[in-house]
């Protein structure tokens, strides 16, 4: 009888250890940043030591935050196949081209838009990391801080975002205040002419002229870390 009880205990212990071994096997293959990021995006209940029932686990995985975290973890593991299971091909391509180190904090979701942000490095744009837009259980689009190496390309990137009416795209390369100010006015159609960029104190200035005035985008940064549109100004003829 004592031998039977011992066998039962050993079987139960093995069953409990199996999920732990599986989780340990998915720990990111390389860096300490990846490990920190995995910890940061753990579901709240797990972080607090609460158990999830089967229905709660399924609901968490289907919720925007659960879907976004699954994609983020797949990216940290460099696992495109796992990423493709929860995201569109375009979203996977965008995420896997991210130029900076992995963001280290999950900043939560506003509706179906979930953000992962940097707290230890500075990157261009008010997005400050990665934003995932979740639709019907799939990451449909990824926005990310962009590494653009010339002021002209950075200025044109913001201009194209404004023309498309896409604030998140603007935040990939411009400060939040710039995007707020620029998008107060809807793009007015043809008539804007790019006049190039020139040096100014502290950085570069790129101009778009239009009938009656001009718009100046003031950029900071450089080729190594990327350019960011830091402020915007206007003049009238």
N, C-alpha and C positions, 0 to 999 in steps of 0.2 A: 504493500500500500504506500509506504513512504517513497519507494522508487517511482510509483505512478505519479504522485503529487509533484515530485521533483521534475519529472518529464513535462508535466503540464505547465509548470512555472517557466521552464526553459523555452517551451514553444511560444508562450505569451510574450516573453521578453524578446524573442527573435522577431515576433510580429510587430512589436513596438519599435524596434531598432530599424526595420526595413525602410520606413519613410524617411528616417533621419539619414540613412546611408544614401538614399536616392537624392535627397536635397543637397547633401554634401557633394554628390557627384556633379551637380549643376552649378556649383560655385564657379565664378568667372575664371577663365583659364590663365589670366595674367595678373592684372594689376590690383593694387590696393584700392585704387579709385573705383574699380568695378565692384569690389566687395562693399565699399562704403555706400555706393549707389544702391546696391541690392538691399542693404539694410534700411536705407532711407525710404524706399518705396514699398516696404512690407505693409500688408493690410493692417489697419489700426488694431483690429481685434487680436491678430497674431502678435503684434508688438506688445500688447498689454497682457499676453498670456491667456486670453480667452479662447475657448474652443468654438469652432464653427460647426454647425450641423450641415448635413449634405446639401440641403436646400439653400442655406446661406452661402456655402462655398460656390455653388453654381451661380447664384445671383451675383456674387462678387466678381466672378470671372466674366459675366456678361455685361456688367455695368461699365460705363466709360472708363472709370479708373482701373478696373481689373484688366480690360482689354489693353489700355495704354501701358500698364505695367508689364504685361506679358510681352508686348513688342519691345519695350525698353530692355527687359532682361535678355531677350533673344539677341538684341543688338550688342549688348555687353559681351555675350558669348560668341559673337561673330557668326551667329547661326541664321543664315538667310532662309533656310527651309522653315524653321520655326517662326520667323518673322512673317513669311509669306502666308502662314496659316491664319494670321490675325490682321493683315494689312494689305492694301492694294499694292500692285507692283510699283506704282509711282511713289507711294509713301515709303516703301522699302528702299527704293533707290535714293530718295532724298535723305533718309535717316543714315544710311550706310555711307553717305558722302560727307557727313559732318566733319568739319575741319578741326574742331577743338576737342579737348578732353571731355569725358562724359560729365554732364551736370551731376551735382552731388546732392540735390534735394528735390523731392517730389512736392510741388507747390499746390497740388489739388486740382480739381476740375470746376470750371464754371459752365454748367450745363454739360455739353458734350465735348468741350475743349479742355484738355488736360495738359499741364505744364510741368516740365522738369527744368530747374534753374540752377545757375552757378552761384556759389557763395564764396568761392576761394580764388576765382580768376575773373578778369574783366574781358568781356567779348563785345563786339559791336552790336548796337541795336537795343531797343527797349525790350525785345523779347527775352533777352538774357538767357538763352538756352534753346530749348525745344518745346514746341507746342504740337499736340496731336489732336486732330479733329476726328471723333469717333461717330460712325453712322451705322446703325443696325448691327452692332457687334463687331465692326471692322474699323480699323484706323483708315479713314478715307484719304486723309491728307496730313502731311507733316510740314510745319514751318520751323525754321531754325536760324539761329544767328549766322550771318553769312561772312565769309572771308573773301572780300573783294579787294584786289591789290592796286587798283588805280582810282583816283578821285572821280574821273569822268564816268567810269562804269558804275561806281556807287551812286552817283547822282542820277544817272539814267535808270538805275534799278528802282530807286525811290519814285522817280517820275512815272515809270511804267506801272508801279503799284497803285499810285494815285489815279492814273488813267483807267485802271481796271476796277477801281473802287475797293481795293483789297487792303484793309488796314493791317492785318496780320503780316502780309507780305512787306508792307512798309516798315513794320517793327523789326523785320529781320536785319535792317541796315541803318535805321534811323532811331534817334532817341524818342521816347514817348511824347515829349512836348512838341517835337517837330511834327510827328504824325498827327497829333491832335490839332495843331494849328493848320497844317496843310489840308487835312480832310474836312475842315469846317466849310470849305467851299468845294462844291462838286466840280469835277474836271469839266472844263468848258469846251472841249472839242479841239479841232485843229487851230493852229495859230500860235502855238508855242515853238520857239526856235532855240535850239541849244547853242549857246555862244561859247562853250568851252570853259576851261578852268584856269585859274591863275593863283599865284602864291599870295597869301595874306598873313598877317601876324598870327602865328600859332598853327597854321595849317594851309588849307586850300579853299578857294571859293569857286563854285561853278554856277553859271547863270543861264536862265531861260528868259528870253525876251518875248513879249506879246504886245499887242496893240494897246498902248497907253501905259506901259511900264515894264518891269522886269522882276523876276524872282531869283533870289540868291540862296544857294545851299552851301552852308559853311561846314567843311569837313575837317575831322581830326583823325590821326592815326598814321599808318604807313603801310608799305607793301608787306612787311613781315607780320604784323598783327592784324592788318586789314583796316580799311577806312570806314568811318561812321559819320553820318550826317548828324552833326551835333546841334545846329540851330538853322533857322530860316529867316530871311528878311525880304522886304519888298521895297521897290521904289516906283514912283509914278512920274511919267513924263511931264 
